[in-house]
Amino acid sequence: MFELIPHDDIEQDLERLDVINPVIVDQVAALIQQLMDDPQLVDDLLRNGFGGEPWRPARGAIFNVRTWGDAQRAGLNLWAIRDFELSRQGFEFRIVYAVFPRCEKIYILAIIERAWDYDLSHPTSRRIVASYRALEEEL
């Protein structure tokens, strides 16, 4: 069974988002807590395409899951969650996480606006990759 671990890096994301809109922080924090409390939801984080789309969600889905294609092609096991409730409210954010199957750990590495567009050269992407590499060394 995989363990979900929020990385220290998300604190700076949450602080930045709190200035933009505290509702976003509350929603993201609630989703992370829900994930940590429900092993089935953690398992769903390993299913690319889980949850459907916000305009056509799977029955009962509160988020969807996608691999981060460019990162995967670069050898990084990075994924992203889209929270449907935030999307319905007009807030397009992603929760980016790393999956380490060998030790059955999932680390939440960032909470970022969708506008970053998954560009690996973006400063936030570079931060995520650096954290991923550091975890790889540790684990």
MDAnalysis code that builds the backbone (N, CA, C; Angstrom):
import MDAnalysis as mda
import numpy as np

u = mda.Universe.empty(417, n_residues=139, atom_resindex=np.repeat(np.arange(139), 3), trajectory=True)
u.add_TopologyAttr("name", ["N", "CA", "C"] * 139)
u.add_TopologyAttr("resid", np.arange(1, 140))
u.add_TopologyAttr("resname", ["MET", "PHE", "GLU", "LEU", "ILE", "PRO", "HIS", "ASP", "ASP", "ILE", "GLU", "GLN", "ASP", "LEU", "GLU", "ARG", "LEU", "ASP", "VAL", "ILE", "ASN", "PRO", "VAL", "ILE", "VAL", "ASP", "GLN", "VAL", "ALA", "ALA", "LEU", "ILE", "GLN", "GLN", "LEU", "MET", "ASP", "ASP", "PRO", "GLN", "LEU", "VAL", "ASP", "ASP", "LEU", "LEU", "ARG", "ASN", "GLY", "PHE", "GLY", "GLY", "GLU", "PRO", "TRP", "ARG", "PRO", "ALA", "ARG", "GLY", "ALA", "ILE", "PHE", "ASN", "VAL", "ARG", "THR", "TRP", "GLY", "ASP", "ALA", "GLN", "ARG", "ALA", "GLY", "LEU", "ASN", "LEU", "TRP", "ALA", "ILE", "ARG", "ASP", "PHE", "GLU", "LEU", "SER", "ARG", "GLN", "GLY", "PHE", "GLU", "PHE", "ARG", "ILE", "VAL", "TYR", "ALA", "VAL", "PHE", "PRO", "ARG", "CYS", "GLU", "LYS", "ILE", "TYR", "ILE", "LEU", "ALA", "ILE", "ILE", "GLU", "ARG", "ALA", "TRP", "ASP", "TYR", "ASP", "LEU", "SER", "HIS", "PRO", "THR", "SER", "ARG", "ARG", "ILE", "VAL", "ALA", "SER", "TYR", "ARG", "ALA", "LEU", "GLU", "GLU", "GLU", "LEU"])
u.atoms.positions = np.array([
    [0.838, -1.177, 0.000],
    [0.000, 0.000, 0.000],
    [0.889, 1.247, 0.000],
    [0.585, 2.176, -0.878],
    [1.374, 3.392, -1.007],
    [1.072, 4.370, 0.122],
    [2.105, 5.070, 0.535],
    [1.979, 6.117, 1.542],
    [2.056, 7.473, 0.834],
    [1.147, 8.372, 1.177],
    [1.116, 9.721, 0.610],
    [1.780, 10.682, 1.584],
    [2.771, 11.440, 1.073],
    [3.556, 12.329, 1.925],
    [3.614, 13.726, 1.292],
    [3.072, 14.730, 1.963],
    [3.240, 16.101, 1.464],
    [4.694, 16.541, 1.684],
    [5.340, 16.997, 0.647],
    [6.720, 17.475, 0.713],
    [6.738, 18.878, 1.321],
    [7.820, 19.223, 1.979],
    [7.940, 20.557, 2.586],
    [7.772, 21.685, 1.568],
    [8.110, 21.429, 0.298],
    [8.017, 22.461, -0.742],
    [6.606, 23.022, -0.909],
    [5.590, 22.239, -0.578],
    [4.228, 22.741, -0.819],
    [3.847, 23.856, 0.145],
    [4.582, 23.990, 1.246],
    [4.275, 25.085, 2.183],
    [4.387, 26.443, 1.494],
    [5.444, 26.634, 0.700],
    [5.592, 27.923, 0.012],
    [4.492, 28.114, -1.036],
    [4.057, 27.022, -1.665],
    [2.950, 27.126, -2.620],
    [1.671, 27.543, -1.909],
    [1.394, 26.919, -0.774],
    [0.175, 27.239, -0.027],
    [0.196, 28.678, 0.487],
    [1.357, 29.147, 0.937],
    [1.457, 30.531, 1.398],
    [1.191, 31.506, 0.252],
    [1.749, 31.217, -0.914],
    [1.545, 32.078, -2.087],
    [0.077, 32.069, -2.501],
    [-0.545, 30.885, -2.487],
    [-1.947, 30.770, -2.888],
    [-2.883, 31.428, -1.883],
    [-2.500, 31.424, -0.620],
    [-3.334, 32.046, 0.407],
    [-3.499, 33.539, 0.147],
    [-2.481, 34.165, -0.424],
    [-2.555, 35.588, -0.775],
    [-3.515, 35.782, -1.949],
    [-3.501, 34.845, -2.899],
    [-4.383, 34.938, -4.067],
    [-5.834, 34.732, -3.648],
    [-6.082, 33.639, -2.917],
    [-7.440, 33.329, -2.480],
    [-7.396, 32.195, -1.463],
    [-7.747, 32.463, -0.218],
    [-7.715, 31.423, 0.823],
    [-8.626, 30.231, 0.527],
    [-9.659, 30.435, -0.293],
    [-10.554, 29.331, -0.657],
    [-9.763, 28.227, -1.364],
    [-8.816, 28.624, -2.194],
    [-7.993, 27.648, -2.912],
    [-7.211, 26.797, -1.910],
    [-6.611, 27.455, -0.944],
    [-5.812, 26.740, 0.063],
    [-6.697, 25.784, 0.850],
    [-7.862, 26.255, 1.257],
    [-8.779, 25.399, 2.015],
    [-9.181, 24.168, 1.201],
    [-9.511, 24.373, -0.065],
    [-9.936, 23.265, -0.925],
    [-8.797, 22.266, -1.139],
    [-7.605, 22.775, -1.420],
    [-6.454, 21.894, -1.649],
    [-6.108, 21.133, -0.369],
    [-6.106, 21.833, 0.759],
    [-5.797, 21.179, 2.034],
    [-6.821, 20.085, 2.345],
    [-8.086, 20.363, 2.067],
    [-9.131, 19.361, 2.305],
    [-8.933, 18.141, 1.410],
    [-8.582, 18.369, 0.150],
    [-8.351, 17.248, -0.765],
    [-7.147, 16.424, -0.315],
    [-6.067, 17.077, 0.062],
    [-4.884, 16.345, 0.522],
    [-5.223, 15.524, 1.761],
    [-5.967, 16.101, 2.682],
    [-6.359, 15.352, 3.887],
    [-7.243, 14.168, 3.515],
    [-8.173, 14.373, 2.598],
    [-9.037, 13.288, 2.151],
    [-8.213, 12.160, 1.528],
    [-7.227, 12.516, 0.722],
    [-6.346, 11.511, 0.119],
    [-5.578, 10.737, 1.198],
    [-5.083, 11.459, 2.184],
    [-4.300, 10.807, 3.242],
    [-5.158, 9.879, 4.095],
    [-6.455, 10.170, 4.173],
    [-7.365, 9.370, 4.992],
    [-7.971, 8.180, 4.256],
    [-7.826, 8.117, 2.934],
    [-8.524, 7.095, 2.149],
    [-7.557, 6.323, 1.247],
    [-7.162, 5.120, 1.648],
    [-6.222, 4.330, 0.842],
    [-6.708, 4.071, -0.585],
    [-8.019, 3.980, -0.796],
    [-8.529, 3.758, -2.152],
    [-8.228, 4.964, -3.045],
    [-8.389, 6.165, -2.499],
    [-8.063, 7.358, -3.279],
    [-6.569, 7.419, -3.590],
    [-5.735, 7.003, -2.658],
    [-4.289, 6.956, -2.919],
    [-4.011, 5.980, -4.055],
    [-4.682, 4.839, -4.057],
    [-4.521, 3.889, -5.166],
    [-4.948, 4.517, -6.494],
    [-5.991, 5.337, -6.465],
    [-6.455, 5.994, -7.686],
    [-5.398, 6.932, -8.262],
    [-4.505, 7.425, -7.423],
    [-3.433, 8.308, -7.900],
    [-2.467, 7.590, -8.836],
    [-2.552, 6.275, -8.895],
    [-1.665, 5.479, -9.743],
    [-2.339, 5.066, -11.047],
    [-3.527, 5.603, -11.299],
    [-4.298, 5.231, -12.490],
    [-4.404, 6.418, -13.443],
    [-3.556, 6.434, -14.453],
    [-3.582, 7.517, -15.425],
    [-4.968, 7.589, -16.079],
    [-5.536, 8.776, -16.080],
    [-6.868, 8.973, -16.648],
    [-7.992, 8.799, -15.645],
    [-7.657, 8.413, -14.411],
    [-8.701, 8.249, -13.406],
    [-9.504, 9.537, -13.272],
    [-10.793, 9.404, -13.122],
    [-11.674, 10.519, -12.804],
    [-12.357, 11.187, -13.968],
    [-11.898, 10.913, -15.187],
    [-12.517, 11.558, -16.343],
    [-12.121, 13.016, -16.441],
    [-13.021, 13.821, -16.942],
    [-12.785, 15.253, -17.133],
    [-13.815, 16.040, -16.324],
    [-13.515, 17.304, -15.985],
    [-14.460, 18.089, -15.171],
    [-15.835, 18.202, -15.813],
    [-15.900, 18.261, -17.132],
    [-17.191, 18.385, -17.817],
    [-17.855, 17.025, -18.006],
    [-17.112, 15.925, -17.742],
    [-17.666, 14.581, -17.833],
    [-16.935, 13.668, -16.843],
    [-17.101, 13.956, -15.536],
    [-16.375, 13.156, -14.543],
    [-16.925, 11.737, -14.434],
    [-16.055, 10.841, -14.050],
    [-16.493, 9.480, -13.730],
    [-17.394, 9.556, -12.496],
    [-18.277, 8.593, -12.375],
    [-19.209, 8.593, -11.249],
    [-18.466, 8.685, -9.915],
    [-18.806, 9.710, -9.135],
    [-18.230, 9.901, -7.807],
    [-16.833, 10.506, -7.786],
    [-16.239, 10.762, -8.936],
    [-14.871, 11.298, -8.963],
    [-14.846, 12.760, -8.534],
    [-13.883, 13.113, -7.698],
    [-13.716, 14.487, -7.248],
    [-12.474, 15.129, -7.870],
    [-11.694, 14.333, -8.574],
    [-10.490, 14.828, -9.237],
    [-10.150, 13.893, -10.384],
    [-9.250, 14.359, -11.259],
    [-8.709, 13.446, -12.246],
    [-7.196, 13.395, -12.120],
    [-6.629, 12.371, -12.728],
    [-5.205, 12.085, -12.623],
    [-4.632, 11.934, -14.021],
    [-3.486, 12.548, -14.230],
    [-2.771, 12.409, -15.501],
    [-1.279, 12.323, -15.220],
    [-0.596, 11.547, -16.034],
    [0.862, 11.583, -15.967],
    [1.315, 12.896, -16.591],
    [2.442, 13.388, -16.163],
    [3.055, 14.567, -16.755],
    [3.959, 14.042, -17.865],
    [3.438, 14.079, -19.080],
    [4.059, 13.429, -20.231],
    [5.522, 13.756, -20.454],
    [5.863, 15.049, -20.524],
    [7.257, 15.427, -20.775],
    [8.170, 14.953, -19.651],
    [7.695, 15.038, -18.431],
    [8.502, 14.569, -17.295],
    [8.682, 13.051, -17.370],
    [7.616, 12.340, -17.709],
    [7.713, 10.881, -17.831],
    [8.737, 10.507, -18.898],
    [8.701, 11.213, -20.026],
    [9.661, 10.934, -21.102],
    [11.093, 11.254, -20.680],
    [11.250, 12.147, -19.703],
    [12.572, 12.500, -19.188],
    [12.993, 11.584, -18.040],
    [12.197, 10.537, -17.776],
    [12.547, 9.570, -16.733],
    [12.099, 9.946, -15.337],
    [11.182, 10.899, -15.233],
    [10.661, 11.339, -13.937],
    [9.231, 10.837, -13.789],
    [8.952, 10.117, -12.735],
    [7.622, 9.555, -12.524],
    [6.738, 10.592, -11.829],
    [6.392, 11.635, -12.593],
    [5.595, 12.749, -12.075],
    [4.187, 12.709, -12.655],
    [3.229, 13.052, -11.803],
    [1.812, 13.020, -12.134],
    [1.170, 14.317, -11.652],
    [-0.085, 14.545, -12.068],
    [-0.814, 15.733, -11.611],
    [-2.284, 15.403, -11.384],
    [-2.831, 16.047, -10.382],
    [-4.258, 15.959, -10.036],
    [-4.906, 17.285, -10.401],
    [-6.091, 17.197, -10.992],
    [-6.952, 18.378, -11.174],
    [-8.142, 18.186, -10.245],
    [-8.334, 19.120, -9.335],
    [-9.469, 19.101, -8.409],
    [-10.682, 19.666, -9.145],
    [-11.727, 18.854, -9.286],
    [-12.901, 19.279, -10.044],
    [-13.615, 20.474, -9.408],
    [-13.674, 20.516, -8.089],
    [-14.373, 21.629, -7.427],
    [-13.661, 22.951, -7.710],
    [-12.343, 22.953, -7.631],
    [-11.605, 24.178, -7.961],
    [-11.847, 24.592, -9.411],
    [-11.834, 23.613, -10.306],
    [-12.080, 23.916, -11.729],
    [-13.455, 24.529, -11.925],
    [-14.476, 23.982, -11.245],
    [-15.838, 24.529, -11.364],
    [-15.908, 25.966, -10.853],
    [-15.033, 26.301, -9.894],
    [-15.005, 27.657, -9.349],
    [-14.138, 28.595, -10.190],
    [-13.553, 28.071, -11.258],
    [-12.728, 28.890, -12.141],
    [-11.263, 28.946, -11.764],
    [-10.837, 28.133, -10.794],
    [-9.435, 28.092, -10.380],
    [-8.787, 26.858, -10.991],
    [-7.848, 27.075, -11.892],
    [-7.181, 25.960, -12.561],
    [-5.812, 25.717, -11.939],
    [-5.784, 24.796, -11.000],
    [-4.558, 24.431, -10.299],
    [-4.322, 22.942, -10.440],
    [-3.071, 22.569, -10.299],
    [-2.717, 21.158, -10.307],
    [-1.903, 20.853, -9.058],
    [-2.128, 19.670, -8.543],
    [-1.312, 19.140, -7.460],
    [-0.364, 18.148, -8.126],
    [0.923, 18.466, -8.087],
    [1.926, 17.636, -8.766],
    [2.559, 16.713, -7.730],
    [2.688, 15.447, -8.115],
    [3.253, 14.473, -7.182],
    [4.169, 13.496, -7.895],
    [5.059, 12.927, -7.107],
    [6.031, 11.952, -7.593],
    [5.689, 10.589, -7.020],
    [5.799, 9.575, -7.858],
    [5.516, 8.203, -7.434],
    [6.833, 7.420, -7.434],
    [7.111, 6.787, -6.313],
    [8.291, 5.941, -6.166],
    [7.822, 4.526, -5.828],
    [7.566, 3.710, -6.858],
    [6.988, 2.381, -6.637],
    [7.849, 1.457, -5.778],
    [9.157, 1.557, -5.916],
    [10.043, 0.635, -5.198],
    [9.818, 0.702, -3.684],
    [9.595, 1.915, -3.159],
    [9.386, 2.063, -1.716],
    [7.926, 2.374, -1.372],
    [7.048, 2.325, -2.386],
    [5.618, 2.570, -2.217],
    [5.315, 3.900, -1.531],
    [5.933, 4.954, -2.082],
    [5.706, 6.300, -1.552],
    [5.286, 7.235, -2.688],
    [4.387, 8.139, -2.337],
    [3.954, 9.205, -3.237],
    [4.190, 10.513, -2.493],
    [4.942, 11.407, -3.120],
    [5.238, 12.711, -2.526],
    [4.527, 13.810, -3.308],
    [3.748, 14.615, -2.596],
    [3.162, 15.803, -3.212],
    [4.252, 16.872, -3.230],
    [4.621, 17.314, -4.434],
    [5.755, 18.225, -4.586],
    [5.376, 19.671, -4.885],
    [4.175, 19.905, -5.420],
    [3.812, 21.275, -5.775],
    [2.312, 21.422, -5.933],
    [1.863, 22.632, -5.710],
    [0.491, 23.034, -6.015],
    [0.659, 24.291, -6.867],
    [0.296, 24.178, -8.127],
    [0.686, 25.210, -9.093],
    [-0.462, 25.539, -10.045],
    [-0.501, 26.782, -10.495],
    [-1.488, 27.205, -11.471],
    [-1.257, 26.457, -12.779],
    [-2.320, 26.094, -13.435],
    [-2.251, 25.362, -14.700],
    [-1.503, 26.162, -15.768],
    [-1.470, 27.459, -15.653],
    [-0.820, 28.313, -16.649],
    [0.667, 27.992, -16.812],
    [1.257, 27.306, -15.835],
    [2.663, 26.929, -15.976],
    [2.829, 25.939, -17.108],
    [1.742, 25.325, -17.544],
    [1.669, 24.542, -18.767],
    [2.644, 23.371, -18.840],
    [3.050, 22.843, -17.711],
    [3.898, 21.642, -17.658],
    [5.238, 21.820, -18.371],
    [5.663, 23.059, -18.531],
    [6.920, 23.367, -19.213],
    [8.090, 23.005, -18.293],
    [8.923, 22.061, -18.713],
    [10.034, 21.604, -17.875],
    [11.083, 22.691, -17.626],
    [11.098, 23.754, -18.431],
    [12.070, 24.820, -18.223],
    [11.551, 25.905, -17.269],
    [10.280, 25.829, -16.902],
    [9.684, 26.798, -15.978],
    [10.375, 26.682, -14.611],
    [10.576, 27.800, -13.897],
    [11.231, 27.742, -12.582],
    [10.558, 26.777, -11.597],
    [9.241, 26.719, -11.608],
    [8.555, 25.774, -10.712],
    [8.851, 24.339, -11.127],
    [8.883, 24.075, -12.416],
    [9.226, 22.731, -12.888],
    [10.642, 22.363, -12.472],
    [11.544, 23.321, -12.564],
    [12.924, 23.045, -12.147],
    [12.985, 22.735, -10.655],
    [12.185, 23.448, -9.866],
    [12.114, 23.163, -8.428],
    [11.582, 21.754, -8.181],
    [10.522, 21.391, -8.907],
    [9.929, 20.062, -8.761],
    [10.941, 18.988, -9.130],
    [11.631, 19.171, -10.235],
    [12.627, 18.188, -10.679],
    [13.749, 18.072, -9.652],
    [14.209, 19.190, -9.102],
    [15.272, 19.147, -8.088],
    [14.804, 18.379, -6.852],
    [13.569, 18.613, -6.420],
    [13.035, 17.883, -5.262],
    [12.906, 16.396, -5.579],
    [12.454, 16.095, -6.785],
    [12.320, 14.703, -7.215],
    [13.682, 14.002, -7.163],
    [14.690, 14.646, -7.743],
    [16.048, 14.060, -7.764],
    [16.593, 13.866, -6.360],
    [16.343, 14.838, -5.475],
    [16.802, 14.708, -4.087],
    [16.119, 13.531, -3.401],
    [14.833, 13.353, -3.636],
    [14.121, 12.210, -3.058],
    [14.648, 10.900, -3.624],
    [14.924, 10.877, -4.921],
    [15.491, 9.678, -5.547],
    [16.780, 9.261, -4.836],
    [17.602, 10.228, -4.533],
    [18.877, 9.952, -3.845],
    [18.637, 9.419, -2.438],
    [17.645, 9.985, -1.755],
    [17.320, 9.613, -0.372],
    [16.733, 8.205, -0.255],
    [15.869, 7.889, -1.208],
    [15.085, 6.651, -1.098],
    [15.855, 5.498, -1.600],
])
